[in-house]
Amino acid sequence: MRFGISTHLFHGVPLGREHLADIAAHGFEEVELFATRSHFAYHDEAAVGRLEGWLRDTGLALHSVHAPISMSFVDGVWSPALSNASSDARARRAAVAEAVAALGIARRVPFPYLVLHLGVPDTLASAPGVNSPDAARRSLEEIHEAAAPLGVQVAVEVIPNALSSPGALVTLLEDELELPDVGLCLDYGHAFLLGDVVDAIEEVAGHLVTTHLHDNGGETDDHRMPFDGGIDWATALAATQKVGYDGTLMFELDGGASPRAVLDRTRHVRNRFRELMI
C-alpha cells in the first residue's frame, strides 16, 4: 500500500518547493495538489514548470489534482464556493472552467486522477440551486471530455450532500451516465459524517480508485489526524483491504498553525496503519 499527502496540509500559503521537500523527507512517495489559485497558480505555465522541477528534485509522484472548490483560501477564509452543480449557467460554467484549467497541469506534469466535488457540501449550500442533479451530470460529462485526452481519470469524491453520498454516486455512475472510466474517491472523513464508514467502503468498492484520509468527531468536517476523531480505523482499514483496494492512501489534513508538526505526526500514523494492515 502506498501513502501520500495532499498539499491541503499547506493550503493557507502559496505552495513552494520546501513543502514538497518536507513531504518527501518524511518518507511519503506521492502527493495530491490542492488546486486553489491562492495556493498554486495552476493557470500559469511558469508555475506548472516550477512544479515539474520540484517534483523531479524531491522524487515525489503527482498522484492527483484536487479540482478547485473555491478561488482562494487566505487567513483561514474561503472565497465563495465554486459549484459545478449550480442551476445558474454562468456559475456552473465558471466552476467547470476552473476544473479544466487545473487539468491543464497534465500537459506538462502527467497525473492519474482529478478528484472532483459535485456541487458543494450541504453546510455551504446557502442559496437554492447550487446542487442541481442535472447541472452536476452535465458538468461531469464536460470535465470527463476534457480529462480523457490528457490520460486523466476523473474521481468523483464522496462529500456531504445529496448528490455525493456513496449510494448516490454509485447510482449516478451505474444507472444515469455512460462514463465507465469515471471512478470514485472515498473520503473517509466525509463518509463518517454521512453514516457508517464500512458501509461506504463496501458500497463504492466497484468504483474506488483513490482516497482521502482524515478524521472528525461526527459533526464537523475539520480534517483531523486519524485516531483524533470517531472513526474506527482498524475496522475501516480491514474493510478497505477486504474489498481489494490496493491503491494510494492519501492523507488530507488540516495543517493549522503548524503544518510541519502535523506532518511529523502523520508519519507515525502511517506506521500505525501499516501495523494494522499486516
Contacts in CASP RR format, 6 or more apart in sequence:
PFRMAT RR
TARGET T0000
AUTHOR 0000-0000-0000
METHOD contacts of the structure
MODEL  1
MRFGISTHLFHGVPLGREHLADIAAHGFEEVELFATRSHFAYHDEAAVGR
LEGWLRDTGLALHSVHAPISMSFVDGVWSPALSNASSDARARRAAVAEAV
AALGIARRVPFPYLVLHLGVPDTLASAPGVNSPDAARRSLEEIHEAAAPL
GVQVAVEVIPNALSSPGALVTLLEDELELPDVGLCLDYGHAFLLGDVVDA
IEEVAGHLVTTHLHDNGGETDDHRMPFDGGIDWATALAATQKVGYDGTLM
FELDGGASPRAVLDRTRHVRNRFRELMI
1 246 0 8 1.000
1 247 0 8 1.000
1 248 0 8 1.000
1 249 0 8 1.000
1 273 0 8 1.000
1 274 0 8 1.000
1 277 0 8 1.000
2 29 0 8 1.000
2 30 0 8 1.000
2 247 0 8 1.000
2 248 0 8 1.000
2 249 0 8 1.000
3 28 0 8 1.000
3 29 0 8 1.000
3 30 0 8 1.000
3 248 0 8 1.000
3 249 0 8 1.000
3 250 0 8 1.000
3 251 0 8 1.000
3 270 0 8 1.000
3 273 0 8 1.000
4 23 0 8 1.000
4 28 0 8 1.000
4 29 0 8 1.000
4 30 0 8 1.000
4 31 0 8 1.000
4 32 0 8 1.000
4 63 0 8 1.000
4 248 0 8 1.000
4 249 0 8 1.000
4 250 0 8 1.000
4 251 0 8 1.000
5 23 0 8 1.000
5 26 0 8 1.000
5 28 0 8 1.000
5 30 0 8 1.000
5 31 0 8 1.000
5 32 0 8 1.000
5 250 0 8 1.000
5 251 0 8 1.000
5 253 0 8 1.000
5 263 0 8 1.000
5 266 0 8 1.000
6 31 0 8 1.000
6 32 0 8 1.000
6 33 0 8 1.000
6 34 0 8 1.000
6 66 0 8 1.000
6 212 0 8 1.000
6 250 0 8 1.000
6 251 0 8 1.000
6 252 0 8 1.000
6 253 0 8 1.000
7 15 0 8 1.000
7 19 0 8 1.000
7 31 0 8 1.000
7 32 0 8 1.000
7 33 0 8 1.000
7 34 0 8 1.000
7 39 0 8 1.000
7 40 0 8 1.000
8 32 0 8 1.000
8 34 0 8 1.000
8 66 0 8 1.000
8 223 0 8 1.000
8 252 0 8 1.000
8 253 0 8 1.000
8 254 0 8 1.000
8 255 0 8 1.000
9 19 0 8 1.000
9 251 0 8 1.000
9 253 0 8 1.000
9 254 0 8 1.000
9 255 0 8 1.000
9 259 0 8 1.000
9 262 0 8 1.000
9 263 0 8 1.000
10 19 0 8 1.000
10 39 0 8 1.000
10 255 0 8 1.000
10 259 0 8 1.000
11 34 0 8 1.000
11 36 0 8 1.000
11 39 0 8 1.000
11 73 0 8 1.000
11 255 0 8 1.000
12 38 0 8 1.000
12 39 0 8 1.000
12 73 0 8 1.000
12 74 0 8 1.000
12 75 0 8 1.000
12 76 0 8 1.000
13 39 0 8 1.000
14 38 0 8 1.000
14 39 0 8 1.000
14 40 0 8 1.000
15 33 0 8 1.000
15 39 0 8 1.000
15 40 0 8 1.000
15 51 0 8 1.000
16 54 0 8 1.000
17 50 0 8 1.000
17 54 0 8 1.000
17 57 0 8 1.000
17 58 0 8 1.000
19 259 0 8 1.000
20 31 0 8 1.000
20 54 0 8 1.000
20 55 0 8 1.000
20 58 0 8 1.000
20 60 0 8 1.000
21 54 0 8 1.000
21 57 0 8 1.000
21 58 0 8 1.000
22 260 0 8 1.000
22 263 0 8 1.000
23 31 0 8 1.000
23 58 0 8 1.000
23 60 0 8 1.000
23 263 0 8 1.000
24 58 0 8 1.000
24 59 0 8 1.000
24 60 0 8 1.000
26 263 0 8 1.000
26 264 0 8 1.000
26 266 0 8 1.000
26 267 0 8 1.000
27 267 0 8 1.000
28 60 0 8 1.000
28 270 0 8 1.000
29 60 0 8 1.000
29 61 0 8 1.000
30 60 0 8 1.000
30 61 0 8 1.000
30 62 0 8 1.000
30 63 0 8 1.000
30 248 0 8 1.000
30 250 0 8 1.000
31 55 0 8 1.000
31 60 0 8 1.000
31 61 0 8 1.000
31 62 0 8 1.000
31 63 0 8 1.000
32 62 0 8 1.000
32 63 0 8 1.000
32 64 0 8 1.000
32 65 0 8 1.000
32 66 0 8 1.000
32 115 0 8 1.000
32 250 0 8 1.000
32 252 0 8 1.000
33 40 0 8 1.000
33 42 0 8 1.000
33 51 0 8 1.000
33 62 0 8 1.000
33 64 0 8 1.000
33 65 0 8 1.000
33 66 0 8 1.000
33 105 0 8 1.000
33 111 0 8 1.000
34 40 0 8 1.000
34 66 0 8 1.000
35 42 0 8 1.000
35 65 0 8 1.000
35 66 0 8 1.000
35 67 0 8 1.000
35 68 0 8 1.000
35 98 0 8 1.000
35 102 0 8 1.000
35 105 0 8 1.000
36 68 0 8 1.000
36 69 0 8 1.000
36 70 0 8 1.000
36 71 0 8 1.000
36 72 0 8 1.000
36 73 0 8 1.000
37 43 0 8 1.000
37 68 0 8 1.000
37 71 0 8 1.000
37 72 0 8 1.000
38 71 0 8 1.000
38 72 0 8 1.000
38 73 0 8 1.000
38 74 0 8 1.000
39 73 0 8 1.000
40 47 0 8 1.000
40 51 0 8 1.000
41 47 0 8 1.000
42 48 0 8 1.000
42 65 0 8 1.000
42 68 0 8 1.000
42 101 0 8 1.000
42 102 0 8 1.000
42 104 0 8 1.000
42 105 0 8 1.000
43 101 0 8 1.000
45 108 0 8 1.000
48 104 0 8 1.000
48 105 0 8 1.000
48 108 0 8 1.000
48 109 0 8 1.000
49 108 0 8 1.000
49 109 0 8 1.000
51 62 0 8 1.000
51 105 0 8 1.000
51 109 0 8 1.000
52 108 0 8 1.000
52 109 0 8 1.000
54 60 0 8 1.000
55 61 0 8 1.000
55 62 0 8 1.000
55 109 0 8 1.000
62 105 0 8 1.000
62 109 0 8 1.000
62 110 0 8 1.000
62 111 0 8 1.000
63 111 0 8 1.000
63 112 0 8 1.000
63 113 0 8 1.000
63 210 0 8 1.000
63 248 0 8 1.000
63 250 0 8 1.000
64 111 0 8 1.000
64 112 0 8 1.000
64 113 0 8 1.000
64 114 0 8 1.000
64 115 0 8 1.000
64 155 0 8 1.000
64 210 0 8 1.000
64 250 0 8 1.000
65 102 0 8 1.000
65 103 0 8 1.000
65 105 0 8 1.000
65 106 0 8 1.000
65 111 0 8 1.000
65 113 0 8 1.000
65 114 0 8 1.000
65 115 0 8 1.000
66 115 0 8 1.000
67 98 0 8 1.000
67 99 0 8 1.000
67 102 0 8 1.000
67 114 0 8 1.000
67 115 0 8 1.000
67 116 0 8 1.000
67 117 0 8 1.000
67 143 0 8 1.000
68 82 0 8 1.000
68 95 0 8 1.000
68 98 0 8 1.000
68 99 0 8 1.000
68 101 0 8 1.000
68 102 0 8 1.000
69 81 0 8 1.000
69 82 0 8 1.000
69 117 0 8 1.000
69 120 0 8 1.000
70 78 0 8 1.000
70 79 0 8 1.000
70 80 0 8 1.000
70 81 0 8 1.000
70 82 0 8 1.000
71 79 0 8 1.000
71 80 0 8 1.000
71 82 0 8 1.000
71 98 0 8 1.000
72 78 0 8 1.000
72 79 0 8 1.000
73 79 0 8 1.000
81 120 0 8 1.000
81 124 0 8 1.000
81 130 0 8 1.000
82 91 0 8 1.000
82 94 0 8 1.000
82 95 0 8 1.000
82 98 0 8 1.000
83 91 0 8 1.000
83 92 0 8 1.000
83 95 0 8 1.000
83 119 0 8 1.000
83 120 0 8 1.000
83 130 0 8 1.000
83 131 0 8 1.000
84 92 0 8 1.000
84 95 0 8 1.000
84 96 0 8 1.000
84 99 0 8 1.000
84 116 0 8 1.000
84 117 0 8 1.000
84 118 0 8 1.000
84 119 0 8 1.000
84 135 0 8 1.000
84 136 0 8 1.000
84 139 0 8 1.000
84 140 0 8 1.000
84 143 0 8 1.000
85 92 0 8 1.000
85 118 0 8 1.000
85 119 0 8 1.000
85 120 0 8 1.000
85 129 0 8 1.000
85 130 0 8 1.000
85 131 0 8 1.000
85 132 0 8 1.000
85 133 0 8 1.000
85 135 0 8 1.000
85 136 0 8 1.000
85 139 0 8 1.000
85 163 0 8 1.000
86 92 0 8 1.000
86 95 0 8 1.000
86 119 0 8 1.000
86 129 0 8 1.000
86 130 0 8 1.000
86 132 0 8 1.000
86 135 0 8 1.000
87 128 0 8 1.000
87 129 0 8 1.000
87 130 0 8 1.000
87 132 0 8 1.000
87 134 0 8 1.000
87 135 0 8 1.000
88 129 0 8 1.000
91 130 0 8 1.000
92 135 0 8 1.000
92 138 0 8 1.000
92 139 0 8 1.000
95 119 0 8 1.000
95 139 0 8 1.000
96 139 0 8 1.000
96 142 0 8 1.000
96 143 0 8 1.000
99 114 0 8 1.000
99 116 0 8 1.000
99 139 0 8 1.000
99 143 0 8 1.000
99 146 0 8 1.000
100 142 0 8 1.000
100 143 0 8 1.000
100 146 0 8 1.000
102 114 0 8 1.000
103 114 0 8 1.000
103 143 0 8 1.000
103 146 0 8 1.000
103 147 0 8 1.000
103 150 0 8 1.000
103 152 0 8 1.000
104 150 0 8 1.000
105 111 0 8 1.000
106 150 0 8 1.000
106 151 0 8 1.000
106 152 0 8 1.000
107 150 0 8 1.000
110 150 0 8 1.000
110 151 0 8 1.000
111 152 0 8 1.000
112 151 0 8 1.000
112 152 0 8 1.000
112 153 0 8 1.000
113 152 0 8 1.000
113 153 0 8 1.000
113 154 0 8 1.000
113 155 0 8 1.000
113 185 0 8 1.000
113 209 0 8 1.000
113 210 0 8 1.000
114 143 0 8 1.000
114 147 0 8 1.000
114 152 0 8 1.000
114 153 0 8 1.000
114 154 0 8 1.000
114 155 0 8 1.000
115 155 0 8 1.000
115 157 0 8 1.000
115 185 0 8 1.000
115 210 0 8 1.000
115 212 0 8 1.000
116 140 0 8 1.000
116 143 0 8 1.000
116 154 0 8 1.000
116 155 0 8 1.000
116 156 0 8 1.000
116 157 0 8 1.000
116 185 0 8 1.000
117 156 0 8 1.000
117 157 0 8 1.000
117 159 0 8 1.000
117 164 0 8 1.000
118 131 0 8 1.000
118 136 0 8 1.000
118 139 0 8 1.000
118 140 0 8 1.000
118 156 0 8 1.000
118 159 0 8 1.000
118 161 0 8 1.000
118 163 0 8 1.000
118 164 0 8 1.000
118 169 0 8 1.000
119 130 0 8 1.000
119 131 0 8 1.000
119 136 0 8 1.000
119 159 0 8 1.000
119 161 0 8 1.000
119 163 0 8 1.000
119 164 0 8 1.000
120 130 0 8 1.000
120 131 0 8 1.000
120 161 0 8 1.000
121 159 0 8 1.000
121 160 0 8 1.000
121 161 0 8 1.000
121 221 0 8 1.000
122 131 0 8 1.000
122 160 0 8 1.000
122 161 0 8 1.000
122 162 0 8 1.000
123 160 0 8 1.000
123 221 0 8 1.000
124 130 0 8 1.000
125 131 0 8 1.000
125 161 0 8 1.000
129 135 0 8 1.000
131 161 0 8 1.000
131 162 0 8 1.000
131 163 0 8 1.000
133 163 0 8 1.000
136 163 0 8 1.000
137 172 0 8 1.000
137 176 0 8 1.000
137 177 0 8 1.000
140 154 0 8 1.000
140 156 0 8 1.000
140 172 0 8 1.000
140 177 0 8 1.000
140 179 0 8 1.000
140 182 0 8 1.000
141 177 0 8 1.000
141 179 0 8 1.000
143 154 0 8 1.000
144 154 0 8 1.000
144 179 0 8 1.000
144 181 0 8 1.000
144 182 0 8 1.000
147 153 0 8 1.000
147 154 0 8 1.000
148 181 0 8 1.000
153 181 0 8 1.000
153 182 0 8 1.000
153 183 0 8 1.000
153 209 0 8 1.000
154 179 0 8 1.000
154 182 0 8 1.000
154 183 0 8 1.000
155 182 0 8 1.000
155 183 0 8 1.000
155 184 0 8 1.000
155 185 0 8 1.000
155 209 0 8 1.000
155 210 0 8 1.000
156 164 0 8 1.000
156 169 0 8 1.000
156 172 0 8 1.000
156 173 0 8 1.000
156 182 0 8 1.000
156 183 0 8 1.000
156 184 0 8 1.000
156 185 0 8 1.000
157 164 0 8 1.000
157 184 0 8 1.000
157 185 0 8 1.000
157 187 0 8 1.000
157 190 0 8 1.000
157 212 0 8 1.000
158 164 0 8 1.000
158 165 0 8 1.000
158 166 0 8 1.000
158 169 0 8 1.000
158 184 0 8 1.000
158 185 0 8 1.000
158 186 0 8 1.000
158 187 0 8 1.000
158 190 0 8 1.000
158 191 0 8 1.000
158 194 0 8 1.000
158 200 0 8 1.000
158 204 0 8 1.000
159 187 0 8 1.000
159 190 0 8 1.000
160 190 0 8 1.000
160 193 0 8 1.000
160 194 0 8 1.000
160 221 0 8 1.000
162 168 0 8 1.000
163 169 0 8 1.000
163 172 0 8 1.000
165 194 0 8 1.000
166 184 0 8 1.000
166 186 0 8 1.000
166 191 0 8 1.000
166 194 0 8 1.000
166 199 0 8 1.000
166 200 0 8 1.000
166 203 0 8 1.000
166 204 0 8 1.000
167 203 0 8 1.000
167 204 0 8 1.000
169 184 0 8 1.000
169 204 0 8 1.000
169 207 0 8 1.000
170 184 0 8 1.000
170 203 0 8 1.000
170 204 0 8 1.000
170 207 0 8 1.000
173 179 0 8 1.000
173 182 0 8 1.000
173 183 0 8 1.000
173 184 0 8 1.000
173 207 0 8 1.000
182 207 0 8 1.000
183 207 0 8 1.000
183 208 0 8 1.000
183 209 0 8 1.000
184 204 0 8 1.000
184 207 0 8 1.000
184 208 0 8 1.000
184 209 0 8 1.000
185 209 0 8 1.000
185 210 0 8 1.000
185 211 0 8 1.000
185 212 0 8 1.000
186 200 0 8 1.000
186 201 0 8 1.000
186 204 0 8 1.000
186 208 0 8 1.000
186 210 0 8 1.000
186 211 0 8 1.000
186 212 0 8 1.000
187 211 0 8 1.000
187 212 0 8 1.000
187 214 0 8 1.000
187 252 0 8 1.000
188 197 0 8 1.000
188 200 0 8 1.000
188 211 0 8 1.000
188 212 0 8 1.000
188 213 0 8 1.000
188 214 0 8 1.000
188 215 0 8 1.000
188 231 0 8 1.000
188 236 0 8 1.000
189 197 0 8 1.000
189 212 0 8 1.000
189 213 0 8 1.000
189 214 0 8 1.000
189 215 0 8 1.000
189 216 0 8 1.000
189 221 0 8 1.000
189 231 0 8 1.000
190 212 0 8 1.000
190 221 0 8 1.000
191 197 0 8 1.000
191 200 0 8 1.000
191 201 0 8 1.000
192 215 0 8 1.000
192 216 0 8 1.000
192 217 0 8 1.000
192 218 0 8 1.000
192 230 0 8 1.000
192 231 0 8 1.000
193 216 0 8 1.000
193 218 0 8 1.000
193 219 0 8 1.000
193 221 0 8 1.000
194 200 0 8 1.000
197 231 0 8 1.000
197 232 0 8 1.000
197 235 0 8 1.000
197 236 0 8 1.000
197 239 0 8 1.000
198 235 0 8 1.000
198 236 0 8 1.000
198 239 0 8 1.000
201 208 0 8 1.000
201 236 0 8 1.000
201 239 0 8 1.000
201 240 0 8 1.000
201 243 0 8 1.000
201 245 0 8 1.000
202 239 0 8 1.000
202 243 0 8 1.000
205 243 0 8 1.000
205 244 0 8 1.000
205 245 0 8 1.000
206 243 0 8 1.000
208 243 0 8 1.000
208 245 0 8 1.000
209 247 0 8 1.000
210 247 0 8 1.000
210 248 0 8 1.000
210 250 0 8 1.000
211 240 0 8 1.000
211 245 0 8 1.000
211 247 0 8 1.000
211 248 0 8 1.000
211 249 0 8 1.000
211 250 0 8 1.000
212 250 0 8 1.000
212 251 0 8 1.000
212 252 0 8 1.000
213 226 0 8 1.000
213 249 0 8 1.000
213 250 0 8 1.000
213 251 0 8 1.000
213 252 0 8 1.000
214 223 0 8 1.000
214 224 0 8 1.000
214 225 0 8 1.000
214 226 0 8 1.000
214 251 0 8 1.000
214 252 0 8 1.000
214 253 0 8 1.000
214 254 0 8 1.000
215 224 0 8 1.000
215 225 0 8 1.000
215 226 0 8 1.000
215 227 0 8 1.000
215 228 0 8 1.000
215 229 0 8 1.000
215 230 0 8 1.000
215 231 0 8 1.000
215 233 0 8 1.000
216 222 0 8 1.000
216 223 0 8 1.000
216 224 0 8 1.000
216 229 0 8 1.000
216 230 0 8 1.000
216 231 0 8 1.000
217 224 0 8 1.000
217 229 0 8 1.000
217 230 0 8 1.000
218 229 0 8 1.000
218 230 0 8 1.000
222 254 0 8 1.000
223 252 0 8 1.000
223 253 0 8 1.000
223 254 0 8 1.000
224 253 0 8 1.000
224 254 0 8 1.000
225 253 0 8 1.000
225 262 0 8 1.000
225 265 0 8 1.000
225 266 0 8 1.000
225 269 0 8 1.000
226 233 0 8 1.000
226 251 0 8 1.000
226 269 0 8 1.000
226 273 0 8 1.000
227 233 0 8 1.000
227 269 0 8 1.000
227 272 0 8 1.000
233 273 0 8 1.000
233 276 0 8 1.000
234 276 0 8 1.000
237 273 0 8 1.000
237 276 0 8 1.000
237 277 0 8 1.000
238 276 0 8 1.000
238 277 0 8 1.000
241 277 0 8 1.000
249 273 0 8 1.000
251 266 0 8 1.000
251 269 0 8 1.000
251 270 0 8 1.000
253 262 0 8 1.000
253 266 0 8 1.000
254 262 0 8 1.000
255 262 0 8 1.000
256 262 0 8 1.000
END
